[in-house]
Amino acid sequence: MTAKSLVQRHAVVTGASSGIGEAIVQRLLAEGWRVTGLCRTPAKHDTERLTIVPVDVTDFAALEPIADAIGACDAFVHAAGFMRTAPLGELAADDGAAMWRIHVDAAAFLANALLPKMSAGGRIVLIGSRTANGAATRSQYAATKAALVGMARSWAAELAPRGITVNVVAPGATDTPLLSNPARAGTPPKLPPIGRFVRPSEVAALTAFLLGDDAGAITGQQIVMCGGASL
């Protein structure tokens, strides 16, 4: 793909101001994309190719006119999210509902709103988690991330004839602010066999590849990046 064609490509990224979402924005800007970032806090970048729209992506009444105003896009990346942990017997329904709302419902709302203006060659990437396979004390979080896989595979089957791909990037423990969030203090992350946590830049690199032309034959897949933790 030429630099000229990349400049013309437009990606919408949620969670753009922190962690994996911020790393994805940085990577796409470096590759010449134009990016619209949806996030609750201001992003740190200053470039004419980045438009930050302050919004809570779980507030669909506020999100609807924003999605309508975005116009055509070539890619949608859903990276917004958070984790709450608790063992069975101590689960909080509000925590489960909040994680479902941001991980699953927000992804569906935005994909549904953006798809009509997405042409052949379009890309959708949902940031999942290797926890989707199940993990002690993370059942509610795991359920939302497992739901992303089923949703992505369903969308992939629908959109393949249109030349639009849908995939899930599922990192293991990644070195972001989420990793040290006090809400998960009782269940600290385990260091994977590679001896370090996954870097946000590595997740961003894989995401950027899936958004590119060379990944046109990859769709409906969950690609796990866990540093060997699932071995």
N, C-alpha and C positions, 0 to 999 in steps of 0.2 A: 504494500500500500504506500502511495506517495505521501510526502509531507503535506502537499496541497489537499489531498482528499481527507487526511486526518484532521486538518484544521476545520474542515467543514462538518466533521462528525460531532454529535451532541449527546452527552450522557447526563442522565439524572441520577444522583447519588444521595441516598439518605444517610443520616449519621455522619455528615461530612466534616464535622468540626473536631472529631476525636477518634483515637484508636484506629481500627481497621478502615473505617469510612474515610478518615482524613488521609490515610496512606494511599487509599485508592484514588482519591482526588489528586494528590500530589503526582502519582504515577501517570494518570491520564493527562494532566496538564503538561507533564514532561514529554508525553508522546504527541502533543499537539491537539488534544481534544478540547472542545468547549464543554464546560461542566456547569450544570445547575445543581447546587448543593442544598438539600433540605435538612435543616437542623435547628435545634432550640437555642444554641449559643453561637456567637459569631466565629467564623473560621479565621485562621491566621494568615491566609494567603492574600496577596494583593496583585491581581492580574485581570486584565480586561476580559480574559476568556473564562473567568469564574464568576458566576452569579450566585450569591448566597441568599436564600429565602428563609428567614426565621419562621419556623412553624413547628408545632408539635404534630408529628405524623399520625398520632392516635386521635387527633381532633379532626374528624372527617368533615365537619361543617366548615372549618377554616381551611382544610386541605383541598376541598373540591374546587373552589375558584382558582386556587393556585395551580392545581393540576391542569385545569382548562387553559390557563394563561401560558403555560410552559410551551405549548405548541408541539411541533414535530421533534422527536428525539430518535436517536439511533440505538440507544442503550439505556437500560434501567438497572441500577444496582441497589439492592436493599441491604444496607449494612447496619441500620439502626437496631439497637437492642440492649438488653440488660439481663442479668441473672439474679434470681433469688433462690436460695437453697434451703431445704428442710427435709428431715426424714418423714416417712409415712407415720402418721399419728400426730404430726405437728404441722401439717400443711396448712397454708393460709389461702383460702379461695381467692381473695383479692389479688394475691401475688400471681397465682396461676392465670387469672383473667387478664391481668395487666401484661404479662409476658405474651399471652396469646394475642392480645390486641396489637402489640407493637411488632411481633415477629410474623404473625400470620395474617391478621386482618388488614394491617397497614400495607403489607406486600400485595395482597389481593386487590385492595382499593386502588393503589397506585398503578399496578399493572393493568387493571381493567380500564382506568382512565387514560393511560398513556398509549395503550396498544392501538387504538383506532388510527393514530397518526404515525405509527411505526411501520416503515416499509420493509421490503425484502432485504435481508442482511441484518435485520435488527437483532439485538441481543438482550436477554434478561439473565441476570445472575443474582441469586439469593445467597446471602452469607448465612450458612448453617453452622453446624458444630458436629464434631465426632461424637459428642454426647448424645446425638440422636439415636445411637445404638443402645443407649441405656447407661446410667451411672447412679450409684448409690447417692442419696440425698438430693439428686437433681431431677427427680421424676417430672415435675411440672415443666421445667426448662427443656428437658429432653423431649417431652411430648410436643412442644411447639416446634422444635427443630426437626423432629421426625415428620411433622405435618408439612414442612416446607418441601421435603423430598417428594411426598405424594402429590403435592400441588404442582411442583415443577415438572414432574414426569407427565402429569395430565396435560399441562399447558404445552409441553414439548410435543406431545402427540397431536394436539390440536394445531399447533403453529408450524410444524415441520413442512407441510405443503406450501407454506408462505415464505419459506426460507428464513424463518426466525427461530433462533435457538434459545433454550432455557436450561440453565444448569445451576447446581448448588455447589458452592465452595465451602467445605466443612473443615475448618481448622481445629486443632486441639488447643491446649492452653497457649494463648498468645500474649505477648508482652505488651499489654495495653492497661489503661487505668482500670478497666473492668476486672483485671486479674487481682488487684489489691483492694477492691471495693469492700468496705466493712460489712456489707450485707452477706458476703460469703466467707466471713472470717472463720466460721466454724468448720468449713470444708475447704481448706487451702488446696491449690492446684498441685499436682504431682509433676516433678521434672521428668520429661520424656527421655528415652534412651540416648538421644543425641547430646544430652547434657546441657541443654538450654531450652528456653521456650521458643515457640514459633515467633518470628518477627512479623510485625504488620506489613513491612515492605515485601515480604515473601508472599503473603496472602494477596497483596495488591498486584504483584507481578503475575500470579496465576490468573487473577481476575481479568487483568488487562489482556492476557493471552486469549482468554475465552471470549473477550469482546472483539477480537480481531478477525481478519479474514481467514487466517490459518486454522481457526477453530470452527469453521463452518460445518464440519461433519460431526461435531461433538454436541449432543443434545440429550436432555433427559437424564443426565448423570449427576451423581454426588461424588465429588472428588475430595478425598480426605487428605488433609495435610496435618500430620500429627507428630512429626519427629520420631516416629516409631512407637508411639504409645499404644497403638492398636495391634502391635505384633504379638 
